[in-house]
Amino acid sequence: MFGSRNEVRNIFSPIVRNMAGYPGGCPGANMPFRRGMESPLRFTIFWLVLGTVGFGAPFLVIRHQMLRNVTDPPPP
């Protein structure tokens, strides 16, 4: 049906091998905010700010929705 097992393995082995990204063993080398990893203080500040905003945003949205005036005027 698909041919021999070796043919299938030869087709898909380069795909699997290239999925690893960076072959080096340096932790944090493939992170999108790598510049922030070089300075521990900068990383901590960014982590706190983004974590606070990301965690607190849903609560602020719910608070805003609960405090706004949604009462419609009565029909005439």
C-alpha positions in Angstrom: 0.0 0.0 0.0 2.6 2.6 1.0 5.6 0.7 -0.2 8.2 -0.6 2.0 8.8 0.7 5.4 12.3 2.0 4.5 10.9 4.2 1.8 8.4 5.8 4.2 11.2 6.3 6.7 13.4 7.9 4.1 10.7 10.4 3.2 9.8 11.5 6.8 13.1 11.3 8.5 14.4 14.8 7.4 11.1 16.3 8.5 11.4 14.8 12.0 15.1 15.7 12.2 14.5 19.4 11.3 11.7 19.9 13.8 14.1 20.4 16.7 14.9 24.0 15.8 18.2 24.9 17.4 20.5 22.0 17.7 22.6 23.7 20.5 22.1 22.8 24.1 22.0 26.3 25.5 18.9 26.8 27.6 16.8 29.7 26.5 18.5 30.0 23.1 15.2 29.6 21.3 13.0 31.8 23.4 11.4 34.8 21.7 12.5 37.2 24.5 16.1 36.1 24.6 17.4 39.6 25.2 15.5 39.7 28.4 17.1 36.5 29.6 20.5 38.1 29.6 19.6 40.4 32.5 17.9 38.8 35.5 16.5 42.1 36.7 15.0 42.9 33.3 13.5 39.4 33.0 12.0 39.7 36.5 10.4 43.1 35.7 9.0 41.9 32.4 7.7 38.7 34.0 6.0 40.6 36.8 4.5 43.2 34.5 3.2 40.8 31.8 2.1 38.2 34.4 0.2 40.9 36.3 -1.5 42.2 33.2 -2.3 38.8 31.8 -3.7 37.5 35.1 -5.5 40.7 36.1 -7.1 41.6 32.8 -10.0 39.2 33.0 -10.9 40.5 36.5 -10.8 44.1 35.3 -13.0 43.2 32.3 -15.5 41.6 34.6 -15.4 44.5 37.1 -16.0 46.9 34.2 -18.9 44.9 32.9 -20.5 44.7 36.4 -20.1 48.4 37.2 -21.5 49.8 33.9 -25.0 51.0 33.7 -27.0 48.7 31.5 -30.5 49.6 32.5 -32.6 50.6 29.5 -35.2 53.3 29.8 -38.8 51.9 30.1 -40.7 51.7 26.8 -43.2 54.6 26.2 
